[in-house]
Amino acid sequence: MNIYHKHLDLFKTGSIFEQVLFLDNFYTSDEASQLSALEMSDVLFLGAENSPSLYVRRTCFKIIIDLTLTGMLANRFKTAGLVDDFLNSDQEELLIISLKYLPYFPEVFTAQTKENLKGLSDSPNADIASQCLICLGLFAISENIVGNDIKELTENIQHAQRYFHAASDSVENRDDATYYLLLLEWILAAIGDNAADSDEKLSALEKSLLLRNLYERDGLELDFLIFKMIRNIKSTYDMLRSSEEWLDFSTNVRVLMDLNAEIGLYRGFKGNAKGLMKSIDDNFFSTVETHIYKVHLQAEKKRLHKLKSGAKEDLLQFIDKLTGFFPDGEQPSPENYELLISLQQKFGDDGIAAYKKIINKNLPWEKAIADLLKNDISNKLPFKTGSIYGEQVYLSLSLEIDTLLLNYDQERKTAFLKILEEVIRYSRLTFVGNDKSRFSFLYSKSETNGKGQAASELDLQESMISFFEHSQIADGLGHERAKFVDGGRVDILYQKDVITIPIELKKSLLRPDKAALEQNYIAQAQTYTSGYDQLGIFVLLELSDKAKEPPPNFKDWFKIHHLKPSTNLPVNYPDFIISAVIPGNRTGPSSKSTYK
């Protein structure tokens, strides 16, 4: 039996001890060195895919990654496939290591991977959740930007910032997230031509990187390369800012050419992070570089053309590159990048949308700014509801409210959306990433301390009140207020100067559809709402048997209802109820399987 088949058999029928011994000595083993690259690949993939030991699978995976990134294994797409397989594993050890190396394989960054990462960002394992958010942030800054569009770049920065902020908030000492946030702030400073902020952010980036280098043994290659790249772009930016004052135009252009050549060396980088670095460079750094040249040298187009006379080939190519950045004719609506960055930093996506309306002359800038200030409901949290999927529910319901109540007072809507935000946040917390003991009343009696169908409205009320008391709506909170509409008692009440919102709670042993919800419960909730501000919330604790059934998708928990009121007159002020059906009497995932 030759060495190749011997090692194939090792991972087919050999003991785990023998497999571990081989892997622990892999880089120093004489037998391993006698395998060809293709044979080595077959052996390691067999171990990664088939070994019953998680340690063996994980170690084989890591060796495969190392050999692929160093070029010893040529089939990069096969390795990328393994990364994708581990990314979909239900074993946390395999999932964690695949997330660690995912950024090195941008070819795995598909739309489906993005959705998977969003789901995993709700993991109760903070390491998994935070690394998913880091990957989503890197995904955002490597997404394709058409035609060096600064507005599109700014939108991508906005998305990436939210992911990196969320990663930083989800676990302590996430210094890579802080580094990437500083990077994005530097880019915004350069686009907005803020020299002082540019200097400050570059200095902070360098300090962050040097500090991390003291205690992080690996994984810094990409970040060092990013820093070297932007340091050279920064030198270019510093030179260009004084281009109107250049006395020796020819000499300064040649200095720019030398800086550009040095940047080109980094673009030819062949290390482990070359794939991701190329994606980031093509879509981020190249766009920033093009923007800086265009803003500061466009007025010197004639002098650049004049300089071509008698220039050597390298200078000719550089001048052609520069003039290629400039638009052919006069732009009908000149950009105001300082305004764009200011609006993005203050108002996020809404600010970018307002800038587009201003620059396209669809809206006077005074009106756009006034609307932004009026509608500003900014929140320091990266996602208003604490999670990506909660945010999707929030935005969907908010847009539906806008279509149903076209002329609704903005101040009241803002107040209501804060309440809705906390209800969604609470609901999500009961479902994903929670401490089961905190919501034991939601579980079957077969689970530890579960109450099953004996759970009550009072359990739900006490749990929600406890949560809301430490939220942004705590200052307007009350519960079981008497003398409400028709003398009823509402379970939870939010009451502030501008708005009164009742939150009605019920439980059900049956599993209602939307019609049953409206027939049995919504009338009471809408009655409470009718005396006040047209919007109310109803929460149902649904306790049907779920022993062998999966729960509904979180986005299906929420609906908007309106019942025709008891009048034949025109209804100018319709009342709407948002319902949330929270599944109770739950069982754990393993109890839904039958083992034979």
TIRO-996018 format. One line per 8 residues: number of its first residue (from 1); for each residue z, y, x negated of C-alpha. Coordinates in nm, 3 decimals. Layout:
<rs>
NUM	Z/Y/X  ...
</rs>
This chain:
<rs>
1	0.000/0.000/0.000  -0.101/0.335/-0.148  0.127/0.639/-0.154  -0.050/0.802/0.143  0.007/0.508/0.381  0.356/0.458/0.245  0.453/0.809/0.355  0.276/0.776/0.688
9	0.486/0.466/0.753  0.795/0.657/0.641  0.755/0.894/0.939  0.646/0.616/1.175  0.910/0.351/1.112  1.132/0.473/0.827  1.498/0.561/0.870  1.604/0.922/0.926
17	1.798/0.901/0.598  1.480/0.812/0.407  1.285/1.089/0.580  1.552/1.349/0.496  1.569/1.228/0.135  1.191/1.267/0.096  1.191/1.618/0.247  1.491/1.739/0.048
25	1.309/1.643/-0.274  0.961/1.736/-0.154  0.890/2.016/-0.403  1.011/1.812/-0.703  0.890/1.467/-0.601  0.626/1.300/-0.820  0.500/1.095/-0.524  0.454/1.402/-0.304
33	0.256/1.573/-0.580  0.014/1.277/-0.585  -0.089/1.339/-0.223  -0.403/1.544/-0.161  -0.372/1.854/0.056  -0.527/1.670/0.353  -0.297/1.368/0.306  0.005/1.595/0.269
41	-0.091/1.768/0.593  -0.120/1.436/0.781  0.221/1.319/0.660  0.405/1.643/0.736  0.245/1.691/1.077  0.339/1.334/1.167  0.701/1.412/1.079  0.701/1.745/1.261
49	0.556/1.599/1.579  0.709/1.251/1.600  1.042/1.224/1.418  1.345/1.164/1.646  1.550/1.392/1.417  1.541/1.764/1.491  1.635/1.834/1.129  1.335/1.635/1.006
57	1.097/1.801/1.252  1.229/2.146/1.164  1.208/2.083/0.788  0.854/1.941/0.811  0.756/2.249/1.012  0.899/2.486/0.752  0.722/2.309/0.465  0.392/2.317/0.660
65	0.434/2.692/0.716  0.512/2.755/0.348  0.213/2.550/0.229  -0.020/2.718/0.480  0.090/3.070/0.391  0.047/3.000/0.018  -0.301/2.857/0.080  -0.226/2.496/-0.018
73	-0.302/2.380/0.337  -0.637/2.528/0.439  -0.639/2.450/0.811  -0.453/2.758/0.933  -0.550/2.698/1.295  -0.385/2.355/1.294  -0.062/2.515/1.171  -0.095/2.790/1.433
81	-0.123/2.515/1.696  0.204/2.364/1.574  0.371/2.706/1.592  0.252/2.732/1.952  0.380/2.380/2.032  0.726/2.457/1.894  0.723/2.788/2.080  0.704/2.588/2.402
89	0.971/2.339/2.298  1.290/2.293/2.502  1.484/2.235/2.178  1.649/2.559/2.064  1.634/2.466/1.693  1.256/2.424/1.708  1.212/2.733/1.924  1.413/2.952/1.686
97	1.216/2.854/1.376  0.882/2.895/1.555  0.983/3.247/1.662  1.079/3.328/1.304  0.730/3.244/1.178  0.528/3.355/1.481  0.457/3.703/1.334  0.279/3.537/1.040
105	0.027/3.382/1.282  -0.120/3.666/1.492  -0.384/3.424/1.618  -0.107/3.275/1.837  -0.046/3.620/1.994  -0.234/3.545/2.316  -0.171/3.684/2.664  0.000/3.355/2.754
113	0.224/3.374/2.447  0.317/3.727/2.548  0.424/3.607/2.893  0.622/3.320/2.737  0.801/3.565/2.507  0.890/3.786/2.803  1.049/3.490/2.976  1.236/3.383/2.663
121	1.365/3.738/2.612  1.610/3.657/2.894  1.751/3.359/2.703  2.132/3.331/2.694  2.090/3.263/2.322  2.096/3.615/2.177  1.911/3.508/1.861  1.621/3.374/2.067
129	1.618/3.675/2.300  1.624/3.932/2.020  1.356/3.757/1.813  1.130/3.738/2.119  1.168/4.113/2.163  1.087/4.171/1.795  0.771/3.960/1.834  0.673/4.153/2.148
137	0.720/4.479/1.958  0.501/4.356/1.672  0.251/4.234/1.931  0.239/4.589/2.076  0.168/4.757/1.740  -0.104/4.506/1.653  -0.292/4.533/1.983  -0.650/4.654/1.967
145	-0.704/5.031/1.992  -1.053/5.135/2.096  -1.216/5.415/1.898  -0.902/5.535/1.715  -0.769/5.680/2.043  -0.441/5.861/1.969  -0.337/5.851/2.337  -0.374/5.473/2.337
153	-0.185/5.452/2.008  0.096/5.659/2.159  0.113/5.429/2.462  0.138/5.125/2.233  0.415/5.299/2.039  0.601/5.362/2.365  0.582/4.993/2.455  0.684/4.879/2.107
161	0.982/5.118/2.102  1.118/4.965/2.421  1.100/4.615/2.276  1.260/4.713/1.945  1.536/4.908/2.123  1.602/4.606/2.345  1.615/4.375/2.039  1.861/4.607/1.869
169	2.081/4.615/2.180  2.075/4.239/2.236  2.247/4.135/1.912  2.437/4.303/1.629  2.286/4.374/1.286  1.924/4.359/1.400  1.823/4.577/1.106  1.455/4.485/1.127
177	1.441/4.641/1.475  1.596/4.960/1.336  1.337/4.961/1.055  1.045/4.928/1.297  1.186/5.204/1.517  1.201/5.434/1.213  0.842/5.337/1.133  0.726/5.435/1.482
185	0.918/5.761/1.463  0.745/5.839/1.133  0.405/5.775/1.291  0.489/6.007/1.580  0.602/6.276/1.334  0.274/6.248/1.142  0.063/6.261/1.459  0.257/6.563/1.584
193	0.225/6.732/1.241  0.603/6.758/1.203  0.639/6.766/0.823  1.020/6.793/0.813  1.064/6.497/1.050  0.804/6.301/0.853  1.002/6.352/0.529  1.330/6.257/0.698
201	1.194/5.938/0.856  1.025/5.820/0.536  1.350/5.867/0.344  1.541/5.675/0.613  1.283/5.395/0.601  1.324/5.360/0.225  1.704/5.351/0.250  1.688/5.092/0.528
209	1.454/4.870/0.328  1.654/4.892/0.005  1.977/4.814/0.189  1.823/4.509/0.359  1.689/4.391/0.025  2.047/4.355/-0.099  2.136/4.082/0.151  1.812/3.944/0.302
217	1.662/3.683/0.076  1.326/3.642/0.248  1.114/3.782/0.529  1.080/4.133/0.381  0.727/4.100/0.248  0.569/4.257/0.556  0.821/4.542/0.567  0.778/4.625/0.197
225	0.401/4.626/0.243  0.430/4.852/0.548  0.646/5.094/0.350  0.405/5.108/0.056  0.117/5.166/0.296  0.276/5.455/0.484  0.410/5.608/0.163  0.050/5.647/0.048
233	-0.063/5.770/0.389  0.227/6.018/0.372  0.103/6.144/0.033  -0.240/6.193/0.190  -0.081/6.375/0.484  0.120/6.606/0.253  -0.196/6.701/0.064  -0.402/6.759/0.376
241	-0.144/6.989/0.533  -0.227/7.250/0.270  -0.605/7.191/0.273  -0.674/7.547/0.396  -0.512/7.677/0.077  -0.701/7.458/-0.170  -0.853/7.667/-0.449  -1.020/7.376/-0.627
249	-1.167/7.187/-0.331  -1.354/6.931/-0.541  -1.046/6.826/-0.743  -0.832/6.785/-0.432  -1.093/6.570/-0.257  -1.102/6.344/-0.565  -0.722/6.311/-0.553  -0.756/6.210/-0.187
257	-1.018/5.955/-0.291  -0.776/5.804/-0.546  -0.502/5.782/-0.280  -0.750/5.617/-0.044  -0.840/5.365/-0.317  -0.473/5.279/-0.361  -0.438/5.225/0.013  -0.743/5.000/-0.015
265	-0.556/4.782/-0.265  -0.283/4.721/-0.007  -0.551/4.645/0.252  -0.673/4.370/0.021  -0.328/4.212/0.012  -0.338/3.830/0.008  0.029/3.741/0.069  0.203/3.554/0.348
273	0.192/3.846/0.592  -0.177/3.929/0.542  -0.280/3.825/0.897  -0.029/4.042/1.080  -0.063/4.323/0.826  -0.439/4.336/0.886  -0.388/4.357/1.264  -0.131/4.636/1.227
281	-0.347/4.820/0.974  -0.667/4.793/1.180  -0.501/4.928/1.491  -0.213/5.148/1.375  -0.241/5.271/1.019  -0.620/5.319/1.028  -0.587/5.518/1.350  -0.314/5.737/1.201
289	-0.511/5.786/0.878  -0.827/5.877/1.070  -0.630/6.123/1.283  -0.477/6.296/0.981  -0.815/6.341/0.811  -0.977/6.462/1.133  -0.707/6.718/1.215  -0.681/6.869/0.867
297	-1.032/6.836/0.719  -1.266/6.874/1.016  -1.294/7.249/0.952  -1.408/7.173/0.594  -1.711/6.972/0.703  -1.960/7.212/0.541  -1.776/7.214/0.207  -1.765/6.834/0.211
305	-2.141/6.811/0.264  -2.195/7.063/-0.016  -1.976/6.854/-0.247  -2.212/6.557/-0.204  -2.469/6.731/-0.420  -2.453/6.565/-0.762  -2.150/6.348/-0.668  -2.111/5.995/-0.805
313	-2.151/5.695/-0.577  -1.778/5.641/-0.514  -1.727/6.005/-0.412  -2.039/5.997/-0.193  -1.904/5.693/-0.008  -1.566/5.858/0.038  -1.717/6.180/0.176  -1.935/5.978/0.415
321	-1.623/5.797/0.529  -1.442/6.126/0.592  -1.728/6.293/0.780  -1.765/5.978/0.991  -1.420/6.052/1.133  -1.529/6.387/1.274  -1.686/6.424/1.621  -2.052/6.529/1.625
329	-2.009/6.828/1.855  -1.745/7.059/2.000  -1.484/6.875/2.205  -1.472/7.015/2.562  -1.095/6.964/2.585  -0.929/6.993/2.242  -0.627/6.770/2.202  -0.274/6.904/2.167
337	-0.102/6.627/1.975  0.227/6.811/1.943  0.245/6.831/2.324  0.149/6.462/2.355  0.428/6.347/2.121  0.686/6.577/2.282  0.603/6.445/2.630  0.607/6.084/2.509
345	0.944/6.121/2.340  1.106/6.286/2.640  0.940/6.114/2.937  0.785/5.793/2.797  0.492/5.648/2.995  0.517/5.924/3.257  0.484/6.185/2.982  0.169/6.020/2.842
353	0.017/6.003/3.192  0.098/6.371/3.249  -0.063/6.465/2.916  -0.386/6.289/3.015  -0.395/6.485/3.342  -0.336/6.812/3.156  -0.595/6.751/2.885  -0.856/6.632/3.140
361	-0.778/6.943/3.351  -0.683/6.730/3.651  -0.352/6.913/3.680  -0.230/7.252/3.555  0.017/7.201/3.273  0.285/7.406/3.452  0.266/7.173/3.755  0.263/6.860/3.536
369	0.574/6.968/3.346  0.750/7.072/3.667  0.679/6.730/3.823  0.808/6.552/3.513  1.132/6.750/3.512  1.176/6.693/3.885  1.107/6.322/3.868  1.290/6.249/3.543
377	1.503/5.941/3.597  1.507/5.842/3.233  1.753/5.577/3.128  1.875/5.501/2.775  1.833/5.128/2.832  1.499/4.988/2.707  1.443/4.828/3.048  1.604/4.990/3.350
385	1.723/4.659/3.494  1.817/4.505/3.159  1.522/4.263/3.147  1.144/4.259/3.151  1.114/4.063/3.476  1.380/4.273/3.644  1.175/4.577/3.544  0.867/4.427/3.712
393	1.059/4.379/4.036  1.198/4.733/4.013  0.854/4.891/3.957  0.694/4.686/4.236  0.960/4.786/4.489  0.955/5.149/4.372  0.579/5.171/4.419  0.603/5.011/4.764
401	0.869/5.265/4.865  0.633/5.542/4.753  0.357/5.412/4.980  0.591/5.365/5.279  0.778/5.696/5.249  0.513/5.938/5.129  0.714/6.257/5.175  1.057/6.120/5.090
409	1.287/6.365/4.912  1.262/6.304/4.537  1.633/6.364/4.469  1.730/6.105/4.729  1.472/5.860/4.599  1.609/5.898/4.245  1.960/5.826/4.369  1.845/5.522/4.569
417	1.650/5.380/4.274  1.965/5.389/4.061  2.138/5.171/4.321  1.838/4.939/4.343  1.834/4.914/3.964  2.194/4.792/3.958  2.137/4.543/4.243  1.842/4.393/4.052
425	2.042/4.393/3.729  2.329/4.211/3.900  2.095/3.959/4.066  1.922/3.886/3.735  2.254/3.840/3.560  2.355/3.571/3.810  2.038/3.380/3.728  1.955/3.412/3.357
433	2.176/3.443/3.053  2.503/3.444/3.246  2.841/3.297/3.171  2.857/3.032/3.445  3.231/3.077/3.483  3.173/3.439/3.580  2.963/3.332/3.881  3.120/2.994/3.958
441	3.108/3.067/4.334  2.727/3.040/4.312  2.738/2.675/4.200  2.769/2.342/4.374  3.105/2.166/4.389  2.956/1.913/4.147  2.966/2.189/3.881  3.290/2.306/3.714
449	3.484/2.532/3.955  3.181/2.552/4.185  3.245/2.636/4.552  2.924/2.498/4.700  2.885/2.585/5.068  3.246/2.704/5.082  3.148/3.023/4.896  3.204/3.330/5.111
457	3.076/3.682/5.164  3.404/3.798/5.011  3.323/3.610/4.687  2.990/3.790/4.669  3.143/4.125/4.760  3.418/4.104/4.497  3.167/3.995/4.231  2.922/4.277/4.309
465	3.196/4.541/4.336  3.339/4.431/4.000  2.994/4.464/3.845  2.913/4.800/4.008  3.247/4.949/3.901  3.122/4.939/3.542  2.773/5.068/3.618  2.598/5.403/3.662
473	2.675/5.401/4.039  3.052/5.358/3.998  3.128/5.718/4.092  2.991/5.685/4.446  3.120/5.340/4.529  3.323/5.225/4.827  3.351/4.907/5.033  3.418/4.795/5.391
481	3.407/5.146/5.530  3.495/5.156/5.900  3.344/5.391/6.159  2.992/5.354/6.036  2.699/5.361/6.280  2.797/5.195/6.611  3.151/5.149/6.477  3.051/4.867/6.240
489	3.185/4.799/5.894  2.952/4.797/5.595  3.045/4.572/5.302  2.957/4.810/5.014  2.878/5.178/5.043  2.729/5.423/4.796  2.793/5.780/4.900  2.719/6.093/4.700
497	2.629/6.450/4.787  2.260/6.383/4.846  2.258/6.031/4.990  2.447/5.756/5.171  2.327/5.399/5.113  2.486/5.095/5.284  2.472/4.752/5.115  2.528/4.478/5.372
505	2.625/4.125/5.258  2.596/3.793/5.446  2.594/3.422/5.370  2.380/3.148/5.520  2.395/2.769/5.506  2.029/2.758/5.606  1.723/2.864/5.410  1.565/3.155/5.598
513	1.205/3.272/5.575  1.116/3.640/5.608  1.093/3.619/5.988  1.437/3.453/6.010  1.583/3.718/5.781  1.455/3.992/6.008  1.560/3.815/6.326  1.914/3.729/6.216
521	2.022/3.995/5.966  1.794/4.295/5.910  1.865/4.455/6.249  2.233/4.501/6.153  2.146/4.641/5.809  1.885/4.875/5.957  2.134/4.990/6.220  2.372/5.103/5.946
529	2.086/5.280/5.770  1.952/5.458/6.081  2.224/5.726/6.080  2.159/5.829/5.723  1.882/5.830/5.459  1.615/5.578/5.570  1.688/5.326/5.293  1.939/5.043/5.280
537	2.001/4.715/5.100  2.081/4.370/5.235  2.200/4.082/5.013  2.211/3.724/5.140  2.408/3.449/4.967  2.188/3.147/5.049  2.388/2.820/5.033  2.143/2.547/5.138
545	2.141/2.214/4.950  1.949/2.244/4.622  2.042/1.918/4.454  1.686/1.815/4.365  1.488/2.137/4.400  1.419/2.415/4.151  1.516/2.772/4.240  1.252/3.024/4.350
553	1.102/3.256/4.092  1.324/3.561/4.046  1.048/3.797/4.159  1.044/3.622/4.498  1.407/3.708/4.573  1.324/4.061/4.693  1.141/4.187/5.003  1.108/4.514/5.199
561	1.160/4.510/5.577  1.118/4.747/5.871  1.199/4.662/6.233  1.056/4.871/6.515  1.344/5.080/6.653  1.442/5.090/7.021  1.228/5.389/7.118  0.888/5.461/7.268
569	0.871/5.797/7.093  0.680/5.851/6.768  0.881/5.736/6.464  0.862/6.009/6.200  1.156/5.883/5.992  1.124/5.502/5.965  1.411/5.308/5.809  1.348/5.042/5.546
577	1.572/4.765/5.412  1.529/4.595/5.077  1.662/4.240/5.092  1.773/4.023/4.803  1.827/3.652/4.869  2.055/3.517/4.595  2.053/3.134/4.569  2.400/2.979/4.580
585	2.519/2.616/4.584  2.322/2.567/4.262  2.314/2.262/4.041  2.241/2.249/3.669  1.889/2.155/3.551  1.998/1.812/3.423  2.138/1.712/3.762  1.791/1.750/3.914
593	1.657/1.466/3.697  1.686/1.093/3.760  1.727/0.885/3.445  1.600/0.529/3.450
</rs>
